[in-house]
Amino acid sequence: MQKEDFKQILDVMDGLPVIIRTLDPPLHEFLPKEQEQIEELAKELGIDPDVLQKKVESLAEFNPMLGHRGCRL
């Protein structure tokens, strides 16, 4: 479905580098948000819940399209 779009992009770029990101989910959307979930995951990982809570908070993004993406699949 997107093959023709990609061809047109490459034609327009006329030999310049092109990066097409096909799957780039924002990590923060997959992390637990509720304290109970954070504690459960911390237990499974064998880490302090406060450490995990701080990591979750640090990865939150107001606008993920302008921030960093945590998953590169």
TINUMI-273623 format. One record per atom (N, C-alpha, C, CB): atom name; x, y, z; chain. Coordinates in nm, 4 decimals. Glycine has a CB too. Example, Ala and Ser with C-alpha at 12.3 -4.5 7.8 and 13.67 -1.06 7.14 Angstrom:
<rs>
atom = N | c1 = 1.3190 | c2 = -0.5690 | c3 = 0.7800 | chain = A
atom = CA | c1 = 1.2300 | c2 = -0.4500 | c3 = 0.7800 | chain = A
atom = C | c1 = 1.3200 | c2 = -0.3300 | c3 = 0.7800 | chain = A
atom = CB | c1 = 1.1308 | c2 = -0.4473 | c3 = 0.9046 | chain = A
atom = N | c1 = 1.2850 | c2 = -0.2250 | c3 = 0.7080 | chain = A
atom = CA | c1 = 1.3670 | c2 = -0.1060 | c3 = 0.7140 | chain = A
atom = C | c1 = 1.2900 | c2 = 0.0030 | c3 = 0.7870 | chain = A
atom = CB | c1 = 1.4084 | c2 = -0.0598 | c3 = 0.5725 | chain = A
</rs>
This chain:
<rs>
atom = N | c1 = 0.0822 | c2 = -0.1194 | c3 = 0.0000 | chain = A
atom = CA | c1 = 0.0000 | c2 = 0.0000 | c3 = 0.0000 | chain = A
atom = C | c1 = 0.0871 | c2 = 0.1265 | c3 = 0.0000 | chain = A
atom = CB | c1 = -0.0937 | c2 = -0.0006 | c3 = 0.1212 | chain = A
atom = N | c1 = 0.2011 | c2 = 0.1215 | c3 = 0.0676 | chain = A
atom = CA | c1 = 0.2853 | c2 = 0.2401 | c3 = 0.0762 | chain = A
atom = C | c1 = 0.4003 | c2 = 0.2381 | c3 = -0.0239 | chain = A
atom = CB | c1 = 0.3400 | c2 = 0.2536 | c3 = 0.2157 | chain = A
atom = N | c1 = 0.4125 | c2 = 0.1317 | c3 = -0.0979 | chain = A
atom = CA | c1 = 0.5260 | c2 = 0.1156 | c3 = -0.1890 | chain = A
atom = C | c1 = 0.5401 | c2 = 0.2339 | c3 = -0.2850 | chain = A
atom = CB | c1 = 0.5110 | c2 = -0.0134 | c3 = -0.2685 | chain = A
atom = N | c1 = 0.4312 | c2 = 0.2765 | c3 = -0.3436 | chain = A
atom = CA | c1 = 0.4357 | c2 = 0.3875 | c3 = -0.4389 | chain = A
atom = C | c1 = 0.4742 | c2 = 0.5177 | c3 = -0.3693 | chain = A
atom = CB | c1 = 0.3003 | c2 = 0.4033 | c3 = -0.5092 | chain = A
atom = N | c1 = 0.4244 | c2 = 0.5369 | c3 = -0.2459 | chain = A
atom = CA | c1 = 0.4628 | c2 = 0.6564 | c3 = -0.1689 | chain = A
atom = C | c1 = 0.6133 | c2 = 0.6587 | c3 = -0.1465 | chain = A
atom = CB | c1 = 0.3887 | c2 = 0.6605 | c3 = -0.0331 | chain = A
atom = N | c1 = 0.6694 | c2 = 0.5444 | c3 = -0.1098 | chain = A
atom = CA | c1 = 0.8136 | c2 = 0.5374 | c3 = -0.0848 | chain = A
atom = C | c1 = 0.8923 | c2 = 0.5655 | c3 = -0.2132 | chain = A
atom = CB | c1 = 0.8517 | c2 = 0.3989 | c3 = -0.0281 | chain = A
atom = N | c1 = 0.8457 | c2 = 0.5138 | c3 = -0.3238 | chain = A
atom = CA | c1 = 0.9124 | c2 = 0.5402 | c3 = -0.4519 | chain = A
atom = C | c1 = 0.9133 | c2 = 0.6898 | c3 = -0.4827 | chain = A
atom = CB | c1 = 0.8428 | c2 = 0.4629 | c3 = -0.5660 | chain = A
atom = N | c1 = 0.7999 | c2 = 0.7549 | c3 = -0.4599 | chain = A
atom = CA | c1 = 0.7898 | c2 = 0.8982 | c3 = -0.4875 | chain = A
atom = C | c1 = 0.8824 | c2 = 0.9788 | c3 = -0.3958 | chain = A
atom = CB | c1 = 0.6444 | c2 = 0.9455 | c3 = -0.4707 | chain = A
atom = N | c1 = 0.8899 | c2 = 0.9382 | c3 = -0.2694 | chain = A
atom = CA | c1 = 0.9803 | c2 = 1.0067 | c3 = -0.1756 | chain = A
atom = C | c1 = 1.1240 | c2 = 0.9943 | c3 = -0.2248 | chain = A
atom = CB | c1 = 0.9669 | c2 = 0.9478 | c3 = -0.0319 | chain = A
atom = N | c1 = 1.1638 | c2 = 0.8740 | c3 = -0.2633 | chain = A
atom = CA | c1 = 1.3006 | c2 = 0.8514 | c3 = -0.3102 | chain = A
atom = C | c1 = 1.3289 | c2 = 0.9304 | c3 = -0.4381 | chain = A
atom = CB | c1 = 1.3245 | c2 = 0.7016 | c3 = -0.3343 | chain = A
atom = N | c1 = 1.2303 | c2 = 0.9373 | c3 = -0.5258 | chain = A
atom = CA | c1 = 1.2478 | c2 = 1.0162 | c3 = -0.6488 | chain = A
atom = C | c1 = 1.2700 | c2 = 1.1642 | c3 = -0.6166 | chain = A
atom = CB | c1 = 1.1247 | c2 = 1.0003 | c3 = -0.7410 | chain = A
atom = N | c1 = 1.1885 | c2 = 1.2173 | c3 = -0.5282 | chain = A
atom = CA | c1 = 1.1975 | c2 = 1.3587 | c3 = -0.4917 | chain = A
atom = C | c1 = 1.3310 | c2 = 1.3887 | c3 = -0.4236 | chain = A
atom = CB | c1 = 1.0806 | c2 = 1.3980 | c3 = -0.3993 | chain = A
atom = N | c1 = 1.3795 | c2 = 1.2952 | c3 = -0.3429 | chain = A
atom = CA | c1 = 1.5051 | c2 = 1.3164 | c3 = -0.2695 | chain = A
atom = C | c1 = 1.6270 | c2 = 1.3042 | c3 = -0.3597 | chain = A
atom = CB | c1 = 1.5165 | c2 = 1.2171 | c3 = -0.1550 | chain = A
atom = N | c1 = 1.6091 | c2 = 1.2498 | c3 = -0.4777 | chain = A
atom = CA | c1 = 1.7121 | c2 = 1.2487 | c3 = -0.5816 | chain = A
atom = C | c1 = 1.8511 | c2 = 1.2059 | c3 = -0.5311 | chain = A
atom = CB | c1 = 1.7218 | c2 = 1.3858 | c3 = -0.6431 | chain = A
atom = N | c1 = 1.8549 | c2 = 1.0889 | c3 = -0.4673 | chain = A
atom = CA | c1 = 1.9822 | c2 = 1.0341 | c3 = -0.4233 | chain = A
atom = C | c1 = 2.0253 | c2 = 1.0730 | c3 = -0.2832 | chain = A
atom = CB | c1 = 2.0859 | c2 = 1.0748 | c3 = -0.5167 | chain = A
atom = N | c1 = 1.9554 | c2 = 1.1667 | c3 = -0.2218 | chain = A
atom = CA | c1 = 1.9872 | c2 = 1.2039 | c3 = -0.0835 | chain = A
atom = C | c1 = 1.9384 | c2 = 1.0941 | c3 = 0.0115 | chain = A
atom = CB | c1 = 1.9224 | c2 = 1.3413 | c3 = -0.0465 | chain = A
atom = N | c1 = 1.9975 | c2 = 1.0840 | c3 = 0.1294 | chain = A
atom = CA | c1 = 1.9556 | c2 = 0.9784 | c3 = 0.2236 | chain = A
atom = C | c1 = 1.8108 | c2 = 0.9949 | c3 = 0.2678 | chain = A
atom = CB | c1 = 2.0463 | c2 = 0.9784 | c3 = 0.3463 | chain = A
atom = N | c1 = 1.7438 | c2 = 0.8832 | c3 = 0.2821 | chain = A
atom = CA | c1 = 1.6040 | c2 = 0.8809 | c3 = 0.3273 | chain = A
atom = C | c1 = 1.5916 | c2 = 0.7753 | c3 = 0.4360 | chain = A
atom = CB | c1 = 1.5050 | c2 = 0.8514 | c3 = 0.2083 | chain = A
atom = N | c1 = 1.5277 | c2 = 0.8104 | c3 = 0.5455 | chain = A
atom = CA | c1 = 1.5002 | c2 = 0.7143 | c3 = 0.6520 | chain = A
atom = C | c1 = 1.3497 | c2 = 0.6985 | c3 = 0.6614 | chain = A
atom = CB | c1 = 1.5615 | c2 = 0.7601 | c3 = 0.7892 | chain = A
atom = N | c1 = 1.3037 | c2 = 0.5770 | c3 = 0.6513 | chain = A
atom = CA | c1 = 1.1615 | c2 = 0.5468 | c3 = 0.6644 | chain = A
atom = C | c1 = 1.1451 | c2 = 0.4635 | c3 = 0.7903 | chain = A
atom = CB | c1 = 1.1054 | c2 = 0.4717 | c3 = 0.5375 | chain = A
atom = N | c1 = 1.0798 | c2 = 0.5207 | c3 = 0.8895 | chain = A
atom = CA | c1 = 1.0598 | c2 = 0.4528 | c3 = 1.0165 | chain = A
atom = C | c1 = 0.9297 | c2 = 0.3746 | c3 = 1.0083 | chain = A
atom = CB | c1 = 1.0576 | c2 = 0.5538 | c3 = 1.1354 | chain = A
atom = N | c1 = 0.9422 | c2 = 0.2444 | c3 = 1.0065 | chain = A
atom = CA | c1 = 0.8233 | c2 = 0.1612 | c3 = 0.9872 | chain = A
atom = C | c1 = 0.7549 | c2 = 0.1217 | c3 = 1.1174 | chain = A
atom = CB | c1 = 0.8602 | c2 = 0.0373 | c3 = 0.9117 | chain = A
atom = N | c1 = 0.8305 | c2 = 0.1130 | c3 = 1.2263 | chain = A
atom = CA | c1 = 0.7712 | c2 = 0.0792 | c3 = 1.3549 | chain = A
atom = C | c1 = 0.8541 | c2 = 0.1447 | c3 = 1.4636 | chain = A
atom = CB | c1 = 0.7631 | c2 = -0.0750 | c3 = 1.3756 | chain = A
atom = N | c1 = 0.7946 | c2 = 0.2372 | c3 = 1.5346 | chain = A
atom = CA | c1 = 0.8689 | c2 = 0.3143 | c3 = 1.6328 | chain = A
atom = C | c1 = 0.7759 | c2 = 0.3522 | c3 = 1.7484 | chain = A
atom = CB | c1 = 0.9310 | c2 = 0.4410 | c3 = 1.5679 | chain = A
atom = N | c1 = 0.7313 | c2 = 0.2531 | c3 = 1.8267 | chain = A
atom = CA | c1 = 0.6358 | c2 = 0.2845 | c3 = 1.9332 | chain = A
atom = C | c1 = 0.7011 | c2 = 0.3584 | c3 = 2.0488 | chain = A
atom = CB | c1 = 0.5709 | c2 = 0.1574 | c3 = 1.9841 | chain = A
atom = N | c1 = 0.6310 | c2 = 0.4520 | c3 = 2.1094 | chain = A
atom = CA | c1 = 0.6853 | c2 = 0.5240 | c3 = 2.2244 | chain = A
atom = C | c1 = 0.6859 | c2 = 0.4351 | c3 = 2.3478 | chain = A
atom = CB | c1 = 0.6045 | c2 = 0.6517 | c3 = 2.2514 | chain = A
atom = N | c1 = 0.8008 | c2 = 0.4199 | c3 = 2.4104 | chain = A
atom = CA | c1 = 0.8160 | c2 = 0.3296 | c3 = 2.5239 | chain = A
atom = C | c1 = 0.7236 | c2 = 0.3654 | c3 = 2.6388 | chain = A
atom = CB | c1 = 0.9588 | c2 = 0.3303 | c3 = 2.5717 | chain = A
atom = N | c1 = 0.7066 | c2 = 0.4939 | c3 = 2.6659 | chain = A
atom = CA | c1 = 0.6291 | c2 = 0.5325 | c3 = 2.7837 | chain = A
atom = C | c1 = 0.4852 | c2 = 0.4819 | c3 = 2.7799 | chain = A
atom = CB | c1 = 0.6289 | c2 = 0.6824 | c3 = 2.7975 | chain = A
atom = N | c1 = 0.4323 | c2 = 0.4564 | c3 = 2.6629 | chain = A
atom = CA | c1 = 0.2952 | c2 = 0.4070 | c3 = 2.6533 | chain = A
atom = C | c1 = 0.2825 | c2 = 0.2609 | c3 = 2.6958 | chain = A
atom = CB | c1 = 0.2447 | c2 = 0.4234 | c3 = 2.5117 | chain = A
atom = N | c1 = 0.3945 | c2 = 0.1909 | c3 = 2.7059 | chain = A
atom = CA | c1 = 0.3937 | c2 = 0.0504 | c3 = 2.7434 | chain = A
atom = C | c1 = 0.4346 | c2 = 0.0287 | c3 = 2.8887 | chain = A
atom = CB | c1 = 0.4854 | c2 = -0.0274 | c3 = 2.6526 | chain = A
atom = N | c1 = 0.4678 | c2 = 0.1338 | c3 = 2.9589 | chain = A
atom = CA | c1 = 0.5101 | c2 = 0.1230 | c3 = 3.0981 | chain = A
atom = C | c1 = 0.3899 | c2 = 0.1352 | c3 = 3.1912 | chain = A
atom = CB | c1 = 0.6149 | c2 = 0.2308 | c3 = 3.1315 | chain = A
atom = N | c1 = 0.3986 | c2 = 0.0739 | c3 = 3.3098 | chain = A
atom = CA | c1 = 0.2869 | c2 = 0.0842 | c3 = 3.4051 | chain = A
atom = C | c1 = 0.2704 | c2 = 0.2269 | c3 = 3.4549 | chain = A
atom = CB | c1 = 0.3086 | c2 = -0.0103 | c3 = 3.5241 | chain = A
atom = N | c1 = 0.1470 | c2 = 0.2622 | c3 = 3.4848 | chain = A
atom = CA | c1 = 0.1175 | c2 = 0.3969 | c3 = 3.5316 | chain = A
atom = C | c1 = 0.0691 | c2 = 0.3966 | c3 = 3.6769 | chain = A
atom = CB | c1 = 0.0129 | c2 = 0.4618 | c3 = 3.4415 | chain = A
atom = N | c1 = -0.0004 | c2 = 0.2928 | c3 = 3.7149 | chain = A
atom = CA | c1 = -0.0541 | c2 = 0.2824 | c3 = 3.8507 | chain = A
atom = C | c1 = 0.0527 | c2 = 0.2290 | c3 = 3.9455 | chain = A
atom = CB | c1 = -0.1790 | c2 = 0.1911 | c3 = 3.8534 | chain = A
atom = N | c1 = 0.0503 | c2 = 0.2777 | c3 = 4.0699 | chain = A
atom = CA | c1 = 0.1504 | c2 = 0.2380 | c3 = 4.1689 | chain = A
atom = C | c1 = 0.1535 | c2 = 0.0864 | c3 = 4.1886 | chain = A
atom = CB | c1 = 0.1226 | c2 = 0.3071 | c3 = 4.3023 | chain = A
atom = N | c1 = 0.0378 | c2 = 0.0246 | c3 = 4.1920 | chain = A
atom = CA | c1 = 0.0305 | c2 = -0.1212 | c3 = 4.2108 | chain = A
atom = C | c1 = 0.1013 | c2 = -0.1948 | c3 = 4.0965 | chain = A
atom = CB | c1 = -0.1170 | c2 = -0.1672 | c3 = 4.2199 | chain = A
atom = N | c1 = 0.0805 | c2 = -0.1477 | c3 = 3.9749 | chain = A
atom = CA | c1 = 0.1459 | c2 = -0.2092 | c3 = 3.8585 | chain = A
atom = C | c1 = 0.2969 | c2 = -0.1881 | c3 = 3.8630 | chain = A
atom = CB | c1 = 0.0887 | c2 = -0.1514 | c3 = 3.7276 | chain = A
atom = N | c1 = 0.3385 | c2 = -0.0700 | c3 = 3.9065 | chain = A
atom = CA | c1 = 0.4815 | c2 = -0.0398 | c3 = 3.9163 | chain = A
atom = C | c1 = 0.5466 | c2 = -0.1315 | c3 = 4.0195 | chain = A
atom = CB | c1 = 0.5042 | c2 = 0.1091 | c3 = 3.9539 | chain = A
atom = N | c1 = 0.4800 | c2 = -0.1480 | c3 = 4.1322 | chain = A
atom = CA | c1 = 0.5346 | c2 = -0.2352 | c3 = 4.2371 | chain = A
atom = C | c1 = 0.5433 | c2 = -0.3800 | c3 = 4.1892 | chain = A
atom = CB | c1 = 0.4482 | c2 = -0.2270 | c3 = 4.3642 | chain = A
atom = N | c1 = 0.4420 | c2 = -0.4257 | c3 = 4.1167 | chain = A
atom = CA | c1 = 0.4413 | c2 = -0.5625 | c3 = 4.0643 | chain = A
atom = C | c1 = 0.5556 | c2 = -0.5834 | c3 = 3.9643 | chain = A
atom = CB | c1 = 0.3058 | c2 = -0.5935 | c3 = 3.9973 | chain = A
atom = N | c1 = 0.5735 | c2 = -0.4890 | c3 = 3.8729 | chain = A
atom = CA | c1 = 0.6807 | c2 = -0.5005 | c3 = 3.7742 | chain = A
atom = C | c1 = 0.8181 | c2 = -0.4921 | c3 = 3.8400 | chain = A
atom = CB | c1 = 0.6668 | c2 = -0.3914 | c3 = 3.6681 | chain = A
atom = N | c1 = 0.8321 | c2 = -0.4031 | c3 = 3.9375 | chain = A
atom = CA | c1 = 0.9590 | c2 = -0.3903 | c3 = 4.0094 | chain = A
atom = C | c1 = 0.9943 | c2 = -0.5223 | c3 = 4.0777 | chain = A
atom = CB | c1 = 0.9517 | c2 = -0.2760 | c3 = 4.1136 | chain = A
atom = N | c1 = 0.8956 | c2 = -0.5853 | c3 = 4.1341 | chain = A
atom = CA | c1 = 0.9180 | c2 = -0.7146 | c3 = 4.2003 | chain = A
atom = C | c1 = 0.9655 | c2 = -0.8190 | c3 = 4.0997 | chain = A
atom = CB | c1 = 0.7891 | c2 = -0.7630 | c3 = 4.2702 | chain = A
atom = N | c1 = 0.9002 | c2 = -0.8231 | c3 = 3.9837 | chain = A
atom = CA | c1 = 0.9392 | c2 = -0.9181 | c3 = 3.8780 | chain = A
atom = C | c1 = 1.0815 | c2 = -0.8913 | c3 = 3.8292 | chain = A
atom = CB | c1 = 0.8410 | c2 = -0.9101 | c3 = 3.7595 | chain = A
atom = N | c1 = 1.1198 | c2 = -0.7634 | c3 = 3.8226 | chain = A
atom = CA | c1 = 1.2525 | c2 = -0.7258 | c3 = 3.7746 | chain = A
atom = C | c1 = 1.3584 | c2 = -0.7322 | c3 = 3.8850 | chain = A
atom = CB | c1 = 1.2483 | c2 = -0.5860 | c3 = 3.7158 | chain = A
atom = N | c1 = 1.3136 | c2 = -0.7438 | c3 = 4.0085 | chain = A
atom = CA | c1 = 1.4071 | c2 = -0.7478 | c3 = 4.1202 | chain = A
atom = C | c1 = 1.4722 | c2 = -0.6143 | c3 = 4.1487 | chain = A
atom = CB | c1 = 1.5125 | c2 = -0.8491 | c3 = 4.0941 | chain = A
atom = N | c1 = 1.3959 | c2 = -0.5062 | c3 = 4.1294 | chain = A
atom = CA | c1 = 1.4498 | c2 = -0.3727 | c3 = 4.1560 | chain = A
atom = C | c1 = 1.3578 | c2 = -0.2991 | c3 = 4.2528 | chain = A
atom = CB | c1 = 1.4661 | c2 = -0.2921 | c3 = 4.0241 | chain = A
atom = N | c1 = 1.4081 | c2 = -0.1908 | c3 = 4.3078 | chain = A
atom = CA | c1 = 1.3316 | c2 = -0.1087 | c3 = 4.4012 | chain = A
atom = C | c1 = 1.2185 | c2 = -0.0374 | c3 = 4.3259 | chain = A
atom = CB | c1 = 1.4241 | c2 = -0.0054 | c3 = 4.4726 | chain = A
atom = N | c1 = 1.0955 | c2 = -0.0421 | c3 = 4.3779 | chain = A
atom = CA | c1 = 0.9835 | c2 = 0.0258 | c3 = 4.3105 | chain = A
atom = C | c1 = 1.0071 | c2 = 0.1753 | c3 = 4.2885 | chain = A
atom = CB | c1 = 0.8572 | c2 = 0.0072 | c3 = 4.3909 | chain = A
atom = N | c1 = 1.0788 | c2 = 0.2403 | c3 = 4.3817 | chain = A
atom = CA | c1 = 1.1066 | c2 = 0.3843 | c3 = 4.3662 | chain = A
atom = C | c1 = 1.1967 | c2 = 0.4103 | c3 = 4.2455 | chain = A
atom = CB | c1 = 1.1727 | c2 = 0.4407 | c3 = 4.4941 | chain = A
atom = N | c1 = 1.2915 | c2 = 0.3203 | c3 = 4.2224 | chain = A
atom = CA | c1 = 1.3811 | c2 = 0.3333 | c3 = 4.1069 | chain = A
atom = C | c1 = 1.2997 | c2 = 0.3222 | c3 = 3.9780 | chain = A
atom = CB | c1 = 1.4932 | c2 = 0.2247 | c3 = 4.1106 | chain = A
atom = N | c1 = 1.2099 | c2 = 0.2236 | c3 = 3.9741 | chain = A
atom = CA | c1 = 1.1259 | c2 = 0.2057 | c3 = 3.8548 | chain = A
atom = C | c1 = 1.0327 | c2 = 0.3250 | c3 = 3.8368 | chain = A
atom = CB | c1 = 1.0438 | c2 = 0.0751 | c3 = 3.8650 | chain = A
atom = N | c1 = 0.9741 | c2 = 0.3736 | c3 = 3.9469 | chain = A
atom = CA | c1 = 0.8845 | c2 = 0.4896 | c3 = 3.9398 | chain = A
atom = C | c1 = 0.9561 | c2 = 0.6096 | c3 = 3.8787 | chain = A
atom = CB | c1 = 0.8312 | c2 = 0.5254 | c3 = 4.0798 | chain = A
atom = N | c1 = 1.0779 | c2 = 0.6350 | c3 = 3.9215 | chain = A
atom = CA | c1 = 1.1549 | c2 = 0.7484 | c3 = 3.8679 | chain = A
atom = C | c1 = 1.1861 | c2 = 0.7287 | c3 = 3.7199 | chain = A
atom = CB | c1 = 1.2858 | c2 = 0.7667 | c3 = 3.9470 | chain = A
atom = N | c1 = 1.2159 | c2 = 0.6051 | c3 = 3.6803 | chain = A
atom = CA | c1 = 1.2440 | c2 = 0.5768 | c3 = 3.5389 | chain = A
atom = C | c1 = 1.1185 | c2 = 0.6005 | c3 = 3.4549 | chain = A
atom = CB | c1 = 1.2946 | c2 = 0.4307 | c3 = 3.5208 | chain = A
atom = N | c1 = 1.0050 | c2 = 0.5522 | c3 = 3.5032 | chain = A
atom = CA | c1 = 0.8778 | c2 = 0.5716 | c3 = 3.4316 | chain = A
atom = C | c1 = 0.8513 | c2 = 0.7206 | c3 = 3.4146 | chain = A
atom = CB | c1 = 0.7596 | c2 = 0.5037 | c3 = 3.5075 | chain = A
atom = N | c1 = 0.8690 | c2 = 0.7964 | c3 = 3.5216 | chain = A
atom = CA | c1 = 0.8451 | c2 = 0.9412 | c3 = 3.5155 | chain = A
atom = C | c1 = 0.9415 | c2 = 1.0105 | c3 = 3.4187 | chain = A
atom = CB | c1 = 0.8585 | c2 = 1.0029 | c3 = 3.6553 | chain = A
atom = N | c1 = 1.0656 | c2 = 0.9638 | c3 = 3.4154 | chain = A
atom = CA | c1 = 1.1642 | c2 = 1.0279 | c3 = 3.3275 | chain = A
atom = C | c1 = 1.1375 | c2 = 1.0019 | c3 = 3.1794 | chain = A
atom = CB | c1 = 1.3032 | c2 = 0.9796 | c3 = 3.3626 | chain = A
atom = N | c1 = 1.0648 | c2 = 0.8940 | c3 = 3.1497 | chain = A
atom = CA | c1 = 1.0378 | c2 = 0.8596 | c3 = 3.0099 | chain = A
atom = C | c1 = 0.9060 | c2 = 0.9174 | c3 = 2.9581 | chain = A
atom = CB | c1 = 1.0362 | c2 = 0.7096 | c3 = 2.9939 | chain = A
atom = N | c1 = 0.8266 | c2 = 0.9755 | c3 = 3.0474 | chain = A
atom = CA | c1 = 0.6996 | c2 = 1.0348 | c3 = 3.0043 | chain = A
atom = C | c1 = 0.7287 | c2 = 1.1515 | c3 = 2.9109 | chain = A
atom = CB | c1 = 0.6146 | c2 = 1.0819 | c3 = 3.1268 | chain = A
atom = N | c1 = 0.6488 | c2 = 1.1630 | c3 = 2.8071 | chain = A
atom = CA | c1 = 0.6682 | c2 = 1.2692 | c3 = 2.7086 | chain = A
atom = C | c1 = 0.5372 | c2 = 1.3436 | c3 = 2.6860 | chain = A
atom = CB | c1 = 0.7213 | c2 = 1.2115 | c3 = 2.5754 | chain = A
atom = N | c1 = 0.5443 | c2 = 1.4749 | c3 = 2.6871 | chain = A
atom = CA | c1 = 0.4255 | c2 = 1.5559 | c3 = 2.6603 | chain = A
atom = C | c1 = 0.3815 | c2 = 1.5361 | c3 = 2.5158 | chain = A
atom = CB | c1 = 0.4531 | c2 = 1.7059 | c3 = 2.6887 | chain = A
atom = N | c1 = 0.4763 | c2 = 1.5398 | c3 = 2.4248 | chain = A
atom = CA | c1 = 0.4486 | c2 = 1.5176 | c3 = 2.2834 | chain = A
atom = C | c1 = 0.5542 | c2 = 1.4211 | c3 = 2.2308 | chain = A
atom = CB | c1 = 0.4484 | c2 = 1.6526 | c3 = 2.2023 | chain = A
atom = N | c1 = 0.5233 | c2 = 1.2892 | c3 = 2.2252 | chain = A
atom = CA | c1 = 0.6217 | c2 = 1.1904 | c3 = 2.1837 | chain = A
atom = C | c1 = 0.6789 | c2 = 1.2147 | c3 = 2.0440 | chain = A
atom = CB | c1 = 0.5605 | c2 = 1.0550 | c3 = 2.1888 | chain = A
atom = N | c1 = 0.6062 | c2 = 1.2850 | c3 = 1.9597 | chain = A
atom = CA | c1 = 0.6574 | c2 = 1.3100 | c3 = 1.8248 | chain = A
atom = C | c1 = 0.7744 | c2 = 1.4084 | c3 = 1.8274 | chain = A
atom = CB | c1 = 0.5454 | c2 = 1.3637 | c3 = 1.7343 | chain = A
atom = N | c1 = 0.7866 | c2 = 1.4842 | c3 = 1.9355 | chain = A
atom = CA | c1 = 0.8967 | c2 = 1.5793 | c3 = 1.9465 | chain = A
atom = C | c1 = 1.0052 | c2 = 1.5312 | c3 = 2.0423 | chain = A
atom = CB | c1 = 0.8443 | c2 = 1.7138 | c3 = 1.9919 | chain = A
atom = N | c1 = 0.9779 | c2 = 1.4233 | c3 = 2.1138 | chain = A
atom = CA | c1 = 1.0703 | c2 = 1.3748 | c3 = 2.2141 | chain = A
atom = C | c1 = 1.1498 | c2 = 1.2548 | c3 = 2.1640 | chain = A
atom = CB | c1 = 0.9956 | c2 = 1.3387 | c3 = 2.3403 | chain = A
atom = N | c1 = 1.1936 | c2 = 1.1753 | c3 = 2.2594 | chain = A
atom = CA | c1 = 1.2705 | c2 = 1.0552 | c3 = 2.2237 | chain = A
atom = C | c1 = 1.1748 | c2 = 0.9369 | c3 = 2.2182 | chain = A
atom = CB | c1 = 1.3866 | c2 = 1.0285 | c3 = 2.3264 | chain = A
atom = N | c1 = 1.2117 | c2 = 0.8408 | c3 = 2.1413 | chain = A
atom = CA | c1 = 1.1339 | c2 = 0.7177 | c3 = 2.1340 | chain = A
atom = C | c1 = 1.2136 | c2 = 0.6079 | c3 = 2.2003 | chain = A
atom = CB | c1 = 1.0987 | c2 = 0.6805 | c3 = 1.9870 | chain = A
atom = N | c1 = 1.1477 | c2 = 0.5283 | c3 = 2.2816 | chain = A
atom = CA | c1 = 1.2186 | c2 = 0.4285 | c3 = 2.3597 | chain = A
atom = C | c1 = 1.2345 | c2 = 0.2944 | c3 = 2.2928 | chain = A
atom = CB | c1 = 1.1504 | c2 = 0.4095 | c3 = 2.4865 | chain = A
atom = N | c1 = 1.1503 | c2 = 0.2643 | c3 = 2.1983 | chain = A
atom = CA | c1 = 1.1553 | c2 = 0.1332 | c3 = 2.1345 | chain = A
atom = C | c1 = 1.1928 | c2 = 0.1490 | c3 = 1.9879 | chain = A
atom = CB | c1 = 1.0201 | c2 = 0.0597 | c3 = 2.1484 | chain = A
atom = N | c1 = 1.2855 | c2 = 0.0720 | c3 = 1.9459 | chain = A
atom = CA | c1 = 1.3225 | c2 = 0.0666 | c3 = 1.8041 | chain = A
atom = C | c1 = 1.3138 | c2 = -0.0790 | c3 = 1.7642 | chain = A
atom = CB | c1 = 1.4673 | c2 = 0.1263 | c3 = 1.7768 | chain = A
atom = N | c1 = 1.2068 | c2 = -0.1156 | c3 = 1.6999 | chain = A
atom = CA | c1 = 1.1851 | c2 = -0.2554 | c3 = 1.6619 | chain = A
atom = C | c1 = 1.2043 | c2 = -0.2748 | c3 = 1.5125 | chain = A
atom = CB | c1 = 1.0451 | c2 = -0.3011 | c3 = 1.7030 | chain = A
</rs>
